[in-house]
């Protein structure tokens, strides 16, 4: 007959390992969410800048609509002032 004793150190090391894995995955998720939010802001800025440059070349109604959606400005005068600040 064989008698085995399990020590509690194995349980602590397994639970500590599980805890470290959980913390690692949560930190990865937070990191990637932060990166995606920052990339979204950068993309929106470049989209506004590009549309403002297009507006200076082609003063079409569709360019005003695109900029109105991106910047939440309604009047053409405010959009012009906004574009002057962006394109500087």
C-alpha positions, 0 to 999 in steps of 0.5 A, spaced: 500 500 500 502 506 497 501 513 501 502 519 498 501 526 502 500 532 498 503 539 501 499 545 501 505 549 497 503 546 491 496 549 491 499 555 493 503 555 487 497 553 482 493 559 485 498 564 485 500 562 477 492 562 476 492 569 479 498 571 475 495 569 468 488 572 470 492 579 471 496 578 465 490 577 461 486 583 464 492 587 463 492 585 455 485 587 454 486 594 458 492 595 453 489 593 447 482 597 449 487 603 450 490 602 443 484 602 439 481 608 443 487 612 441 487 609 434 480 611 433 482 619 436 488 619 431 483 617 425 478 622 426 483 627 427 486 625 420 479 625 417 477 632 419 484 634 417 483 631 410 476 633 409 478 640 411 483 640 406 478 638 401 473 643 403 478 648 401 479 645 394 472 643 393 467 647 396 461 642 395 455 640 400 457 633 401 464 636 404 460 640 409 456 635 411 462 630 412 465 635 416 458 637 420 458 630 422 465 629 424 465 636 428 458 637 430 458 644 427 452 646 424 453 652 420 458 653 414 461 659 417 463 655 424 465 649 419 470 654 416 473 657 422 474 650 425 477 648 418 482 655 419 484 652 426 485 645 423 489 646 417 494 652 420 
